[in-house]
Amino acid sequence: MPLSKLETYLRSQDVSFNKIVHHKTYTAQRTAADAHISGKEIAKTVIMKIDNQMSMVVLPGDMQIDIGLLKMATGAKNIRLATEMEFKDLFENCEVGAMPPFGNLYDMPVYVAEALREDVFIAFNAGTHSMLIQMKYADFERLVKPHVMKLAYHAHY
């Protein structure tokens, strides 16, 4: 099986990572439970339109985006969730909704909830709904160079 774009990139940057295979899941909390990882360690990627620019917002699996905070932090006038139809073709070889939080590989800005910095490791979808990549958060931040800000609140499940 050929290496994914993400795996190829991580290897080229000499970054250590683990692959975690799990049952097919579609929510961050179910993925965390199935992979036996804390919900706050799961980094979920949400595609937003921020002033008409497709952008990635990355936050812990146990949090939700606060549009007001995101607007304030970015200075944007208009922010909304992008529809699947708008972004499904932007992520080659990725299942819809399972794109990794590497906007630098897709020419897309990345906004990260500062809460993700609290964990040494993060885990995120690796292009499928049944595999995660787990790596050091510091490596992720070094490679992606995201805008880190307060943009989320804790969800109550």
Backbone as CSV, one residue per row, in Angstrom:
resi,resn,N_x,N_y,N_z,CA_x,CA_y,CA_z,C_x,C_y,C_z
1,MET,0.847,-1.177,0.000,0.000,0.000,0.000,0.897,1.247,0.000
2,PRO,0.645,2.199,-0.901,1.480,3.396,-0.937,1.257,4.249,0.314
3,LEU,2.285,4.974,0.691,2.167,5.861,1.844,1.230,7.015,1.523
4,SER,0.475,7.451,2.512,-0.410,8.601,2.314,0.435,9.867,2.225
5,LYS,-0.174,10.919,1.718,0.479,12.222,1.626,0.993,12.647,3.009
6,LEU,0.167,12.449,4.025,0.541,12.821,5.385,1.725,11.995,5.884
7,GLU,1.646,10.687,5.712,2.725,9.808,6.175,4.038,10.133,5.468
8,THR,3.964,10.366,4.189,5.146,10.729,3.414,5.749,12.021,3.967
9,TYR,4.895,12.989,4.245,5.357,14.268,4.779,6.003,14.079,6.155
10,LEU,5.344,13.360,7.053,5.888,13.155,8.397,7.240,12.451,8.341
11,ARG,7.342,11.438,7.485,8.623,10.727,7.353,9.715,11.655,6.790
12,SER,9.333,12.496,5.821,10.316,13.417,5.231,10.810,14.437,6.253
13,GLN,9.993,14.715,7.258,10.366,15.667,8.316,10.986,14.962,9.526
14,ASP,11.176,13.652,9.411,11.783,12.832,10.462,11.008,12.947,11.785
15,VAL,9.678,12.895,11.683,8.804,12.992,12.862,8.371,11.603,13.291
16,SER,8.468,11.348,14.563,8.032,10.078,15.134,6.513,10.114,15.333
17,PHE,5.836,9.038,14.929,4.382,8.957,15.087,3.960,7.506,15.176
18,ASN,2.776,7.307,15.732,2.170,5.977,15.803,0.890,5.973,14.994
19,LYS,0.612,4.838,14.384,-0.690,4.643,13.727,-1.547,3.825,14.678
20,ILE,-2.778,4.253,14.858,-3.710,3.526,15.711,-4.915,3.130,14.865
21,VAL,-5.083,1.847,14.667,-6.219,1.338,13.901,-7.360,1.084,14.888
22,HIS,-8.564,1.482,14.507,-9.731,1.307,15.370,-10.951,1.004,14.512
23,HIS,-12.050,0.659,15.154,-13.296,0.434,14.415,-13.708,1.732,13.742
24,LYS,-14.437,1.641,12.668,-14.893,2.829,11.950,-15.809,3.634,12.867
25,THR,-15.468,4.899,13.084,-16.259,5.797,13.921,-16.391,7.138,13.221
26,TYR,-17.398,7.907,13.635,-17.656,9.185,12.963,-17.697,10.378,13.905
27,THR,-17.476,10.178,15.191,-17.405,11.307,16.117,-16.117,11.192,16.918
28,ALA,-15.630,12.326,17.364,-14.376,12.338,18.119,-14.493,11.528,19.398
29,GLN,-15.626,11.637,20.086,-15.771,10.921,21.350,-15.813,9.410,21.147
30,ARG,-16.505,8.947,20.098,-16.532,7.501,19.821,-15.147,7.005,19.393
31,THR,-14.462,7.820,18.617,-13.112,7.453,18.192,-12.204,7.333,19.412
32,ALA,-12.274,8.307,20.305,-11.450,8.274,21.519,-11.732,7.016,22.328
33,ALA,-13.007,6.712,22.511,-13.379,5.528,23.290,-12.863,4.256,22.626
34,ASP,-13.045,4.148,21.310,-12.634,2.944,20.600,-11.108,2.786,20.582
35,ALA,-10.394,3.911,20.503,-8.930,3.866,20.446,-8.298,3.915,21.841
36,HIS,-9.135,3.993,22.874,-8.657,4.047,24.261,-7.730,5.237,24.503
37,ILE,-8.204,6.401,24.027,-7.461,7.658,24.168,-8.402,8.674,24.820
38,SER,-7.866,9.576,25.594,-8.666,10.640,26.202,-9.309,11.502,25.121
39,GLY,-10.560,11.902,25.330,-11.266,12.763,24.376,-10.563,14.079,24.145
40,LYS,-9.836,14.569,25.148,-9.126,15.838,24.958,-7.844,15.669,24.154
41,GLU,-7.358,14.423,24.026,-6.157,14.170,23.232,-6.498,14.029,21.747
42,ILE,-7.750,13.707,21.438,-8.184,13.622,20.042,-8.298,15.039,19.490
43,ALA,-7.633,15.295,18.396,-7.713,16.596,17.743,-8.665,16.462,16.559
44,LYS,-9.835,17.068,16.692,-10.785,16.984,15.576,-10.614,18.197,14.670
45,THR,-10.781,17.949,13.390,-10.621,18.979,12.364,-11.992,19.349,11.820
46,VAL,-12.305,20.630,11.888,-13.579,21.145,11.387,-13.250,22.136,10.280
47,ILE,-13.916,21.994,9.146,-13.680,22.916,8.032,-14.691,24.049,8.115
48,MET,-14.159,25.254,8.174,-14.973,26.457,8.298,-14.685,27.379,7.114
49,LYS,-15.642,28.238,6.808,-15.396,29.326,5.853,-15.251,30.578,6.699
50,ILE,-14.057,31.120,6.693,-13.759,32.327,7.459,-13.534,33.441,6.443
51,ASP,-14.498,34.370,6.387,-14.500,35.419,5.347,-14.266,34.806,3.969
52,ASN,-15.033,33.773,3.661,-15.036,33.071,2.373,-13.756,32.296,2.056
53,GLN,-12.877,32.107,3.031,-11.683,31.294,2.816,-11.841,29.986,3.582
54,MET,-11.670,28.869,2.887,-11.711,27.575,3.552,-10.575,27.515,4.560
55,SER,-10.894,27.109,5.766,-9.923,27.066,6.847,-10.168,25.847,7.724
56,MET,-9.108,25.374,8.358,-9.231,24.274,9.316,-9.254,24.853,10.715
57,VAL,-10.188,24.373,11.513,-10.210,24.699,12.933,-9.998,23.369,13.645
58,VAL,-8.998,23.321,14.498,-8.613,22.076,15.164,-8.774,22.275,16.669
59,LEU,-9.496,21.346,17.289,-9.771,21.474,18.708,-9.855,20.099,19.354
60,PRO,-9.714,20.053,20.679,-9.846,18.766,21.358,-11.228,18.166,21.115
61,GLY,-11.279,16.853,21.094,-12.527,16.149,20.817,-13.630,16.413,21.808
62,ASP,-13.271,16.881,23.016,-14.297,17.142,24.025,-14.704,18.611,24.083
63,MET,-14.354,19.369,23.032,-14.701,20.796,22.994,-15.499,21.125,21.741
64,GLN,-16.135,22.295,21.744,-16.879,22.793,20.592,-16.387,24.189,20.239
65,ILE,-16.520,24.540,18.965,-16.085,25.853,18.494,-17.018,26.924,19.032
66,ASP,-16.427,28.002,19.510,-17.172,29.187,19.923,-16.997,30.200,18.795
67,ILE,-18.038,30.375,17.983,-17.953,31.249,16.805,-17.580,32.676,17.212
68,GLY,-18.124,33.147,18.323,-17.808,34.497,18.792,-16.329,34.661,19.091
69,LEU,-15.747,33.688,19.801,-14.313,33.742,20.100,-13.483,33.658,18.821
70,LEU,-13.912,32.797,17.900,-13.179,32.640,16.639,-13.232,33.933,15.830
71,LYS,-14.384,34.574,15.779,-14.506,35.861,15.076,-13.591,36.904,15.695
72,MET,-13.621,36.977,17.030,-12.801,37.953,17.726,-11.314,37.687,17.483
73,ALA,-10.905,36.436,17.564,-9.495,36.079,17.427,-8.974,36.279,16.009
74,THR,-9.834,36.053,15.010,-9.392,36.170,13.615,-9.682,37.547,13.015
75,GLY,-10.584,38.304,13.649,-10.987,39.582,13.081,-11.920,39.417,11.889
76,ALA,-12.449,38.217,11.705,-13.318,37.928,10.551,-14.708,38.533,10.747
77,LYS,-15.334,38.857,9.647,-16.712,39.360,9.683,-17.714,38.219,9.556
78,ASN,-17.385,37.250,8.714,-18.291,36.129,8.455,-17.597,34.797,8.693
79,ILE,-18.200,33.974,9.537,-17.678,32.640,9.804,-18.851,31.673,9.794
80,ARG,-18.671,30.576,9.084,-19.692,29.532,9.091,-19.038,28.184,8.825
81,LEU,-19.750,27.146,9.211,-19.326,25.790,8.928,-19.391,25.579,7.415
82,ALA,-18.342,25.027,6.836,-18.368,24.715,5.406,-19.202,23.457,5.201
83,THR,-19.870,23.363,4.081,-20.651,22.171,3.781,-19.735,21.096,3.191
84,GLU,-20.133,19.849,3.326,-19.336,18.761,2.747,-19.162,18.946,1.248
85,MET,-20.194,19.442,0.591,-20.094,19.663,-0.865,-18.995,20.677,-1.189
86,GLU,-18.789,21.636,-0.313,-17.777,22.663,-0.551,-16.349,22.135,-0.374
87,PHE,-16.152,21.155,0.510,-14.775,20.739,0.772,-14.444,19.300,0.422
88,LYS,-15.420,18.504,0.007,-15.155,17.074,-0.191,-14.067,16.781,-1.234
89,ASP,-13.868,17.658,-2.198,-12.870,17.413,-3.239,-11.507,18.048,-2.933
90,LEU,-11.393,18.723,-1.805,-10.146,19.415,-1.473,-9.099,18.509,-0.841
91,PHE,-9.528,17.336,-0.364,-8.631,16.456,0.376,-8.492,15.121,-0.350
92,GLU,-7.572,15.089,-1.286,-7.333,13.907,-2.108,-7.022,12.697,-1.222
93,ASN,-7.645,11.591,-1.549,-7.452,10.316,-0.853,-7.859,10.329,0.620
94,CYS,-8.748,11.248,0.999,-9.270,11.279,2.366,-10.775,11.037,2.330
95,GLU,-11.255,10.272,3.301,-12.701,10.129,3.449,-13.246,11.462,3.953
96,VAL,-14.441,11.822,3.501,-15.053,13.073,3.933,-15.183,13.065,5.450
97,GLY,-14.688,14.122,6.082,-14.756,14.229,7.530,-13.599,13.579,8.261
98,ALA,-12.647,12.998,7.535,-11.515,12.325,8.190,-10.177,12.949,7.799
99,MET,-10.210,14.206,7.367,-8.977,14.849,6.929,-8.089,15.185,8.128
100,PRO,-6.779,15.011,7.943,-5.846,15.329,9.021,-5.710,16.853,9.163
101,PRO,-5.303,17.347,10.336,-5.248,18.792,10.577,-3.999,19.482,10.022
102,PHE,-3.572,19.055,8.863,-2.369,19.608,8.246,-2.745,20.507,7.073
103,GLY,-3.270,21.673,7.378,-3.664,22.627,6.343,-2.516,23.017,5.441
104,ASN,-1.291,22.964,5.960,-0.121,23.286,5.143,0.014,22.344,3.952
105,LEU,-0.545,21.136,4.039,-0.500,20.198,2.910,-1.623,20.453,1.909
106,TYR,-2.592,21.284,2.298,-3.765,21.544,1.452,-3.950,23.039,1.192
107,ASP,-2.905,23.821,1.418,-2.935,25.266,1.174,-4.111,25.930,1.896
108,MET,-4.214,25.654,3.186,-5.346,26.121,3.975,-4.841,26.591,5.342
109,PRO,-5.291,27.767,5.811,-4.878,28.197,7.151,-5.447,27.269,8.223
110,VAL,-4.707,27.163,9.328,-5.115,26.294,10.431,-5.185,27.122,11.717
111,TYR,-6.330,27.036,12.373,-6.553,27.696,13.659,-6.717,26.598,14.699
112,VAL,-5.914,26.660,15.760,-5.899,25.603,16.767,-6.322,26.155,18.124
113,ALA,-7.187,25.407,18.800,-7.590,25.761,20.159,-6.384,25.619,21.076
114,GLU,-6.128,26.648,21.861,-4.962,26.627,22.755,-4.993,25.450,23.727
115,ALA,-6.170,24.909,23.993,-6.295,23.769,24.906,-5.526,22.542,24.417
116,LEU,-5.281,22.429,23.103,-4.535,21.274,22.591,-3.094,21.265,23.087
117,ARG,-2.585,22.427,23.447,-1.206,22.517,23.943,-1.043,21.847,25.307
118,GLU,-2.154,21.558,25.978,-2.096,20.982,27.327,-1.619,19.529,27.333
119,ASP,-1.723,18.844,26.208,-1.298,17.447,26.136,0.014,17.326,25.379
120,VAL,0.852,16.401,25.813,2.113,16.156,25.122,1.838,15.560,23.747
121,PHE,0.852,14.637,23.669,0.520,13.972,22.409,-0.877,14.358,21.946
122,ILE,-1.059,14.377,20.640,-2.394,14.493,20.056,-2.564,13.330,19.081
123,ALA,-3.813,12.994,18.830,-4.135,11.954,17.852,-5.236,12.520,16.958
124,PHE,-5.191,12.190,15.679,-6.152,12.755,14.731,-6.380,11.791,13.582
125,ASN,-7.497,11.991,12.887,-7.816,11.147,11.738,-6.694,11.220,10.711
126,ALA,-6.383,10.074,10.159,-5.299,9.978,9.184,-5.845,9.783,7.773
127,GLY,-6.988,10.424,7.493,-7.578,10.318,6.165,-8.674,9.282,6.063
128,THR,-8.849,8.493,7.136,-9.924,7.507,7.160,-10.625,7.596,8.509
129,HIS,-11.797,6.986,8.576,-12.557,6.950,9.829,-12.159,5.748,10.680
130,SER,-11.074,5.071,10.316,-10.649,3.897,11.082,-9.152,3.880,11.402
131,MET,-8.480,5.021,11.233,-7.069,5.090,11.602,-6.730,6.483,12.123
132,LEU,-5.968,6.498,13.204,-5.471,7.743,13.779,-3.953,7.786,13.639
133,ILE,-3.434,8.996,13.592,-2.007,9.230,13.755,-1.866,9.879,15.126
134,GLN,-0.931,9.376,15.914,-0.638,9.965,17.218,0.796,10.473,17.167
135,MET,0.985,11.724,17.572,2.315,12.330,17.546,2.412,13.402,18.615
136,LYS,3.607,13.899,18.851,3.788,14.963,19.824,3.134,16.242,19.307
137,TYR,2.424,16.924,20.206,1.810,18.194,19.813,2.879,19.180,19.343
138,ALA,4.019,19.214,20.021,5.088,20.157,19.658,5.540,19.950,18.211
139,ASP,5.610,18.692,17.760,5.976,18.420,16.363,4.893,18.926,15.416
140,PHE,3.630,18.682,15.796,2.513,19.171,14.980,2.610,20.693,14.820
141,GLU,2.786,21.399,15.918,2.826,22.866,15.856,4.022,23.348,15.039
142,ARG,5.146,22.693,15.192,6.354,23.074,14.438,6.149,22.908,12.931
143,LEU,5.475,21.823,12.531,5.276,21.549,11.102,4.160,22.385,10.479
144,VAL,3.056,22.524,11.189,1.872,23.176,10.623,1.915,24.694,10.794
145,LYS,2.562,25.159,11.869,2.609,26.591,12.190,1.197,27.195,12.230
146,PRO,0.326,26.598,13.049,-1.060,27.082,13.106,-1.169,28.382,13.910
147,HIS,-2.299,29.040,13.764,-2.655,30.182,14.600,-3.274,29.572,15.853
148,VAL,-2.623,29.697,16.997,-3.117,29.104,18.238,-3.862,30.184,19.012
149,MET,-5.101,29.879,19.407,-5.928,30.881,20.071,-7.044,30.249,20.888
150,LYS,-7.681,31.060,21.684,-8.840,30.603,22.440,-10.024,30.657,21.483
151,LEU,-10.583,29.505,21.141,-11.671,29.466,20.166,-12.714,28.398,20.449
152,ALA,-12.627,27.766,21.627,-13.531,26.659,21.897,-13.931,26.628,23.369
153,TYR,-14.992,25.878,23.642,-15.454,25.671,25.004,-15.722,24.189,25.200
154,HIS,-15.764,23.768,26.456,-15.990,22.353,26.749,-17.439,21.971,26.479
155,ALA,-17.598,20.932,25.721,-18.929,20.393,25.422,-19.356,19.493,26.565
156,HIS,-20.627,19.432,26.816,-21.140,18.548,27.859,-21.953,17.456,27.185
157,TYR,-21.436,16.229,27.274,-22.094,15.095,26.617,-22.934,14.340,27.601
